[in-house]
Each structure stands twice: as C-alpha cells, then as structure tokens.
Amino acid sequence: MSGHRFKLVVFDFDGTLVDSQANIHSCMVQAFVANALPAPTIEQVRRIVGLKLEYAVAEILQQDGDWELACAVSDSYRQAFIKARELPDFHEPVFAGVREMLQRLSLSETLMAVATGKNLRGLQKSLAHHQFADFFVTLKTADDGPSKPHPEILIQAMKENGVEPADTVMIGDTTYDIEMARAAGAAAIGVSWGYHHQDELLKAGAHCIVQSCDDLPAVFTDLL
C-alpha cells in the first residue's frame, strides 16, 4: 500500500473495523426493556450504528422532543455495555483482513485516524482489546463534536494532522460516514461488509465500494 498518496486515512470503527452488531443490539434491547419500552429489532439497530448514542436512541424511538427519555435509555445502554465487556465470553470480532490492512498501512508510514460515534472511553477499550491503539495517531469520537454526518470531527482530524481534505480519505460502512466525508471535502470509500447497503452508500456519495480490505491499494490509486 505504499504507492498511494493519501496522507491521512480515517476509519469508522463499528461495522468497518469490528463487527459489534450483536453486542450493540443485545445492549440496546436491555436498555429499552429497562425503561419499559419495546425491544428494538436488529434491523432498527443496524440503521443507527454510527450516530452519537443519544441521537441513535432517539432515531429508534422516533418520538420528537422526548430527549429526556432518549438520554435515560442511553444511560441504560452504557451500563449494559460496560457489564457486557467485563464478561469472560465477551466477543467483538475483527472483520477479515482488517489487522493485516492496518499493519500494511502502518509500514507505509500513512497517518491513520478513527472517527466514530462511540465515546472515547468505549473506543479506547475496544482498541486495547484488539491491540489496535498503536495504529492510530488521532481518535475523534462522540465526545469531540456533533454526531455524524456533521463533518466537524473529520475536519478536526485533518487539522490536527495538518492534512488537507484533498489528501484525506474516509472509510466507513454507513451513509453517515460517507456524508460526513463529502461534507468535509474528503474522499469517501464505502465497505460492503458493514451495516448499510452498498446502493445506499453510493447514493450518499461514496466514490466507490470495496468488497474486501485487499481491494484498498488499487482503490487508493484509482481515486487519485
């Protein structure tokens, strides 16, 4: 991957690097039930992964103005996820080829960052769990600005590394990632293995969709 000219490669986390769908759905069900609400389906949860938590819950609730309830469910979700992570059988699989891809990019001295809807504490725990922390120079999370698809956290990542939008590429699995990248002026690559359909990613403005991590070298070159 050393032949590409992108200076900053920014990844989404859930649905792009790791498959956290089962854990997110399980904890979301627990949070809704704890607040005497109907449990959301896995498809409902798939649709909102990537948003800041309170906005994600509000999207599922579809109850305009009841921000207090959305916050209460979000707090329950955080408690459920903390407990789940402490269990000995906690499992959060890495997607095929991700570790090798990060290693190759690291060897090419490419700057890498994460821009995610998770909070910093959750992201750091996940990075430590997978031994990914050393790959990334910048972590931008829900603690740093508005929810995706607002471009603020991606703009921050570029500014902190002194990189222009034309030299930045965002890789993600949801329309929120793609819309954020396009709004920030960066290139946008969608992945086929995540939580939103490929046609949705293209409609949102993805320059292309990759079917595997091995496709990235050629795609990087093509985009330039």
C-alpha positions as CSV (number, residue, x, y, z in Angstrom):
1,M,0.0,0.0,0.0
2,S,3.0,2.3,-0.1
3,G,2.2,3.6,-3.5
4,H,-0.8,5.7,-2.6
5,R,-0.6,9.4,-2.0
6,F,-3.3,9.9,0.7
7,K,-1.6,11.4,3.7
8,L,-4.5,10.7,6.2
9,V,-6.7,7.6,6.1
10,V,-9.6,7.8,8.5
11,F,-11.7,4.8,9.6
12,D,-15.1,4.4,11.1
13,F,-14.9,1.7,13.8
14,D,-18.1,-0.3,14.4
15,G,-19.1,-2.0,11.2
16,T,-15.9,-1.1,9.4
17,L,-13.1,-2.5,11.6
18,V,-15.0,-4.7,14.0
19,D,-18.3,-6.5,13.9
20,S,-20.0,-5.2,17.0
21,Q,-23.6,-5.6,15.8
22,A,-24.5,-8.5,18.1
23,N,-23.2,-6.7,21.2
24,I,-24.8,-3.4,20.3
25,H,-28.2,-5.0,19.7
26,S,-28.1,-7.0,22.9
27,C,-27.3,-4.0,25.0
28,M,-29.8,-1.8,23.2
29,V,-32.5,-4.4,23.9
30,Q,-31.5,-4.4,27.6
31,A,-31.6,-0.6,27.7
32,F,-35.1,-0.4,26.1
33,V,-36.6,-3.1,28.3
34,A,-35.1,-1.5,31.4
35,N,-37.0,1.7,30.5
36,A,-40.3,-0.3,29.9
37,L,-40.0,0.1,26.1
38,P,-40.4,-2.4,23.3
39,A,-37.2,-4.1,22.3
40,P,-35.8,-2.8,19.0
41,T,-35.2,-5.2,16.2
42,I,-31.7,-5.9,14.9
43,E,-32.5,-4.1,11.7
44,Q,-33.6,-1.0,13.6
45,V,-30.2,-1.1,15.4
46,R,-28.2,-1.7,12.2
47,R,-29.7,1.5,10.8
48,I,-28.4,3.8,13.6
49,V,-24.9,2.4,14.3
50,G,-22.5,5.3,13.8
51,L,-24.7,8.0,15.3
52,K,-23.9,9.6,18.6
53,L,-25.7,7.4,21.2
54,E,-28.5,9.7,22.2
55,Y,-29.3,10.5,18.6
56,A,-29.3,6.8,17.7
57,V,-31.7,6.0,20.5
58,A,-33.9,9.0,19.5
59,E,-33.9,7.7,16.0
60,I,-35.2,4.3,17.1
61,L,-37.8,5.9,19.5
62,Q,-39.0,8.2,16.7
63,Q,-40.5,10.4,19.4
64,D,-39.7,14.0,18.6
65,G,-38.9,16.1,21.6
66,D,-38.6,13.4,24.3
67,W,-34.9,13.9,24.7
68,E,-35.1,13.0,28.4
69,L,-36.2,9.5,27.5
70,A,-33.5,9.2,24.9
71,C,-30.9,10.1,27.5
72,A,-32.3,7.7,30.0
73,V,-32.2,4.8,27.5
74,S,-28.7,5.9,26.5
75,D,-27.5,5.7,30.1
76,S,-29.0,2.2,30.5
77,Y,-27.2,1.2,27.3
78,R,-23.8,2.4,28.6
79,Q,-24.3,0.5,31.8
80,A,-25.3,-2.7,29.9
81,F,-22.3,-2.4,27.6
82,I,-19.8,-1.9,30.5
83,K,-21.2,-5.1,32.1
84,A,-21.1,-7.0,28.8
85,R,-17.4,-6.0,28.2
86,E,-16.5,-7.4,31.7
87,L,-17.9,-10.9,30.9
88,P,-15.3,-13.6,30.2
89,D,-17.0,-14.6,26.9
90,F,-17.3,-11.0,25.5
91,H,-16.7,-11.3,21.8
92,E,-16.2,-8.5,19.3
93,P,-14.8,-10.0,16.1
94,V,-12.5,-8.1,13.8
95,F,-13.6,-8.2,10.1
96,A,-11.5,-10.3,7.8
97,G,-8.3,-8.7,6.6
98,V,-8.5,-5.7,8.9
99,R,-5.5,-6.3,11.1
100,E,-3.3,-7.1,8.1
101,M,-4.5,-3.9,6.3
102,L,-3.7,-1.8,9.3
103,Q,-0.2,-3.3,9.5
104,R,0.5,-2.7,5.8
105,L,-0.7,0.9,6.1
106,S,1.4,1.4,9.2
107,L,4.5,0.1,7.4
108,S,3.9,2.7,4.6
109,E,4.0,5.4,7.3
110,T,0.5,6.5,6.4
111,L,-1.2,8.6,9.1
112,M,-4.3,6.8,10.3
113,A,-7.2,8.0,12.4
114,V,-10.6,6.9,13.7
115,A,-13.8,9.0,13.5
116,T,-16.6,7.2,15.3
117,G,-19.9,7.7,17.1
118,K,-18.6,5.8,20.1
119,N,-17.4,7.8,23.1
120,L,-13.7,8.0,23.8
121,R,-13.8,5.6,26.8
122,G,-15.5,2.9,24.7
123,L,-13.2,3.3,21.8
124,Q,-10.1,3.1,23.8
125,K,-11.3,-0.1,25.5
126,S,-12.0,-1.6,22.1
127,L,-8.7,-0.5,20.7
128,A,-6.9,-2.0,23.7
129,H,-8.9,-5.2,23.4
130,H,-7.8,-5.7,19.8
131,Q,-4.3,-4.3,20.3
132,F,-5.1,-1.6,17.6
133,A,-4.2,1.5,19.6
134,D,-0.7,2.0,18.2
135,F,-2.0,2.2,14.7
136,F,-3.8,5.5,15.1
137,V,-2.4,9.0,15.5
138,T,-5.8,10.6,16.1
139,L,-9.1,9.4,17.7
140,K,-12.2,11.5,17.1
141,T,-15.3,10.4,19.0
142,A,-18.8,11.5,20.1
143,D,-17.0,13.5,22.8
144,D,-15.4,15.8,20.3
145,G,-18.3,17.3,18.4
146,P,-21.7,16.9,16.7
147,S,-22.9,13.5,15.6
148,K,-22.2,12.2,12.1
149,P,-22.9,13.1,9.4
150,H,-21.9,16.5,10.6
151,P,-18.3,16.9,9.3
152,E,-16.8,18.5,12.5
153,I,-14.9,15.5,13.9
154,L,-13.4,14.7,10.5
155,I,-12.3,18.3,10.0
156,Q,-10.7,18.2,13.4
157,A,-8.8,15.1,12.5
158,M,-7.4,16.8,9.3
159,K,-6.5,20.0,11.2
160,E,-4.7,18.2,14.0
161,N,-2.5,16.4,11.5
162,G,-2.0,19.3,9.1
163,V,-3.6,17.5,6.2
164,E,-5.8,19.0,3.5
165,P,-9.2,17.4,2.5
166,A,-7.8,16.5,-0.9
167,D,-5.2,14.3,0.8
168,T,-7.7,12.6,3.1
169,V,-9.9,9.6,2.6
170,M,-12.7,8.3,4.9
171,I,-13.5,4.6,5.0
172,G,-16.9,3.6,6.5
173,D,-19.9,1.3,6.3
174,T,-22.8,3.8,6.8
175,T,-24.3,6.7,4.9
176,Y,-23.3,8.8,7.9
177,D,-19.6,8.2,7.2
178,I,-20.0,8.9,3.5
179,E,-22.0,12.1,4.0
180,M,-19.5,13.3,6.6
181,A,-16.6,12.7,4.3
182,R,-18.2,14.5,1.4
183,A,-19.2,17.5,3.6
184,A,-15.6,17.8,4.8
185,G,-14.2,17.7,1.2
186,A,-12.5,14.3,1.7
187,A,-12.7,11.2,-0.5
188,A,-15.2,8.6,0.7
189,I,-14.9,4.8,0.4
190,G,-17.7,2.5,1.5
191,V,-17.2,-1.1,2.6
192,S,-19.5,-3.9,1.6
193,W,-19.4,-5.8,4.9
194,G,-20.9,-3.3,7.2
195,Y,-24.4,-2.2,8.3
196,H,-25.8,-0.1,5.4
197,H,-26.4,-1.4,1.9
198,Q,-24.0,-0.7,-0.9
199,D,-26.5,1.1,-3.0
200,E,-27.2,3.4,-0.1
201,L,-23.5,4.3,0.3
202,L,-23.2,5.1,-3.4
203,K,-26.4,7.2,-3.3
204,A,-24.9,9.1,-0.3
205,G,-21.8,10.0,-2.4
206,A,-19.3,7.2,-1.9
207,H,-16.7,7.3,-4.6
208,C,-16.6,3.5,-4.6
209,I,-17.3,0.4,-2.6
210,V,-14.6,-2.1,-1.6
211,Q,-15.5,-5.8,-1.2
212,S,-12.5,-6.7,0.9
213,C,-9.6,-5.0,2.6
214,D,-7.3,-6.3,-0.1
215,D,-9.1,-4.1,-2.6
216,L,-7.9,-0.9,-1.0
217,P,-4.5,-0.5,-2.7
218,A,-6.0,-0.4,-6.1
219,V,-8.9,1.8,-5.0
220,F,-6.5,4.4,-3.4
221,T,-4.6,4.6,-6.7
222,D,-7.8,4.9,-8.8
223,L,-9.2,7.7,-6.6
224,L,-6.0,9.8,-7.3
